[in-house]
Amino acid sequence: MELKTNPEVEPVFSRYPDSVRDKMLNLRRLVLESAEELNLPSLEETLKWGEPSYLAKKGSTLRMDWKEKSPDQYAIYFKCTSKLVPTFRFIFDDSFDYEGNRAVVFRLDEEIPEAELKQCIKVALTYHQVKHLQTLGL
């Protein structure tokens, strides 16, 4: 897989507080691993609204961030008008905390359910191929 990385992304990760940086880099790892497992030909890593974002040719944009106003949590964001988060809520229910139809939210002091999150990431990276399926293929 070809990873096209905007050089402005790395400084964003480096600016996160130490307690947050490893969590954010772990989310990044899960996105990259998911893209590799899907055998995507390419993935673009860039910034959208100043947040690390990932775009695949037939997917929906993923973003991730930690915000000072909610210092004990961080999140991965999905397009709020898509069926992604409502479907994740239906399939995974209590596995995650959600913010409306736009995010899966994690507390800094919790372990994230990686297998389930990777399924969510994979569906987002292939969204335009699976959006017609009742539960997006999950």
Protein Blocks (a to p, Z undefined) as FASTA:
>chain_A
ZZdddfklmmmmmmpcfklmmmmmmmmmmmmmmmmmnopabdcdddeehiacdddfklcc
ddddddfklmmbccddddfkbmklmmmmmmnmmmpccehjlbccddfkbccdfklmmmmm
mmmmmmmmmmmpmnloZZ
